[in-house]
Amino acid sequence: MAENEGSNPETAAAPAPAQPEGPQFALQRIYLKDSSFESPRSPAVFQGQWQPKINFDIKTKNSKVQDDVYEVVLVLTVEATLEEEPGFVVEVHQAGVFTAKDFDSVQLEQLLATVCPNILFPYAREAIDSLVVKGSFPALMLAPINFDALYAQQKQATEANTNANANGEAPAPEVTN
């Protein structure tokens, strides 16, 4: 039986891996950039019934590190008040470095405002819970956040302010995340 030299799969050259087409997104690193915990009324705060009012604030920031590389910082602040007095204040700046290549400006803005914070949130939530427990308070598990809805709400508010300013109207109140 005669063999064809080019038909042996063991000796045939493997095709070069194809470069991915279209936009590329990758996580490079996740890290805790800053954190703080304050319990100004300790130890007196532990003597009464613990039924606090919880105030929660969320912000995101992003900056370009180099071409196609961005740092995104998710800032979560939680304040527990008890009878109008602070029980504790905890703030976490959870950050990540992401590669985002070949996205148009609208896609990139949405990616940095929604996808990246969705990746960072579980780490920030764990850091906040850990700090609160180390402060001798009951565990504080934050509910998941819909960053897509927050982004849409912020875009809608920005457009409303732009339209109001174009028509000479007073701007709408700013939406806080």
C-alpha positions in Angstrom: 0.0 0.0 0.0 1.5 3.3 -1.0 1.4 6.3 1.4 0.8 9.9 0.4 3.6 12.0 2.1 1.3 15.0 2.7 -1.6 13.0 4.1 0.0 11.7 7.3 -1.6 13.7 10.2 1.4 13.2 12.4 3.8 14.8 10.0 1.5 17.6 8.7 2.2 21.0 10.0 -0.3 22.3 12.5 -2.1 25.5 11.3 -1.0 28.6 13.1 -3.6 29.7 15.7 -5.8 32.4 14.2 -5.8 35.8 15.8 -9.2 36.6 17.4 -11.4 38.8 15.3 -13.2 41.8 16.7 -13.0 43.4 20.2 -10.9 41.8 22.9 -11.5 42.0 26.7 -9.4 40.6 29.4 -8.9 40.9 33.2 -5.2 41.5 34.1 -5.4 42.0 37.9 -7.8 42.6 40.8 -6.6 44.4 43.9 -7.7 46.3 47.0 -6.6 49.9 46.4 -7.9 51.4 49.6 -10.1 50.5 52.6 -11.1 52.1 55.8 -13.2 51.2 58.8 -14.3 53.6 61.5 -16.4 53.0 64.6 -16.4 56.3 66.4 -18.8 55.3 69.2 -17.1 52.1 70.3 -17.4 50.5 72.8 -20.7 52.3 73.8 -22.3 51.3 70.4 -22.2 47.6 71.5 -24.3 48.2 74.7 -27.7 48.8 73.1 -29.9 47.0 70.7 -28.3 46.7 67.2 -31.0 47.9 64.7 -29.1 50.3 62.5 -30.2 52.3 59.5 -27.8 51.4 56.7 -26.8 54.0 54.1 -25.0 52.8 51.0 -23.2 54.7 48.3 -21.5 53.4 45.2 -19.2 55.1 42.6 -17.0 53.9 39.8 -14.0 55.6 38.4 -11.8 54.6 35.5 -8.6 55.8 33.9 -6.5 54.8 31.0 -3.2 53.2 32.1 -1.7 52.7 28.6 -3.0 51.9 25.2 -6.0 49.5 25.5 -5.4 49.1 29.3 -7.7 50.6 31.9 -7.9 50.8 35.7 -11.4 50.6 37.0 -12.1 51.5 40.7 -15.3 50.6 42.4 -15.9 52.7 45.5 -18.4 51.3 48.1 -19.2 53.2 51.2 -21.5 51.9 53.9 -22.6 53.8 57.0 -24.6 52.3 59.8 -26.4 54.8 62.1 -28.1 54.0 65.3 -30.4 56.6 66.8 -28.9 59.3 64.5 -25.4 58.4 65.8 -22.8 56.7 63.6 -22.3 53.0 64.4 -19.6 52.4 61.8 -18.5 53.7 58.4 -16.6 51.4 56.0 -15.3 52.3 52.6 -13.6 50.0 50.1 -11.9 51.0 46.8 -11.8 47.7 44.9 -9.8 48.0 41.7 -8.9 46.1 38.6 -6.8 46.4 35.5 -8.5 45.4 32.3 -7.5 45.1 28.6 -10.1 46.4 26.2 -9.0 46.4 22.6 -10.9 47.4 19.5 -14.1 48.7 21.2 -15.7 51.8 19.8 -16.0 54.7 22.4 -19.7 53.9 23.2 -19.0 50.2 23.8 -15.8 51.0 25.8 -17.7 53.5 28.1 -20.4 50.9 28.8 -17.8 48.1 29.3 -15.9 50.2 31.9 -19.1 51.3 33.6 -20.9 47.9 33.7 -18.9 44.8 33.0 -15.8 45.8 35.0 -17.7 46.8 38.2 -19.7 43.5 37.9 -16.4 41.7 38.1 -15.1 43.8 41.0 -18.3 43.8 43.1 -18.0 40.4 44.7 -14.4 41.2 45.9 -15.6 44.6 47.3 -18.6 43.0 49.0 -16.3 40.4 50.7 -13.9 43.1 51.8 -16.7 45.2 53.4 -18.2 42.2 55.1 -14.8 41.2 56.5 -14.0 44.7 57.9 -17.5 45.0 59.5 -17.1 41.5 61.2 -13.6 42.4 62.4 -15.1 45.6 63.9 -17.3 43.2 66.0 -20.5 44.0 64.2 -22.9 41.5 62.6 -22.1 40.4 59.1 -23.2 42.7 56.3 -23.9 40.9 53.1 -24.7 43.5 50.4 -27.2 42.5 47.8 -26.1 42.2 44.1 -26.1 45.4 42.1 -27.4 45.8 38.6 -24.7 48.0 37.0 -26.4 47.9 33.7 -29.5 49.5 35.2 -27.4 52.1 37.0 -25.5 52.9 33.8 -28.8 53.3 31.8 -30.2 55.5 34.6 -27.1 57.7 34.6 -27.2 58.0 30.8 -30.8 59.0 30.9 -30.2 61.6 33.5 -27.3 63.0 31.5 -29.4 63.2 28.4 -32.2 64.9 30.3 -29.8 67.5 31.7 -28.3 68.1 28.2 -31.8 68.5 26.7 -32.9 70.8 29.5 -29.8 73.0 29.1 -30.4 73.2 25.3 -34.0 74.4 25.9 -32.9 76.9 28.6 -34.6 74.9 31.4 -33.1 74.3 34.8 -31.1 71.1 34.9 -32.6 67.9 36.5 -31.2 66.8 39.9 -28.1 64.6 39.6 -28.5 60.9 40.0 -26.4 59.3 42.7 -25.3 55.7 42.4 
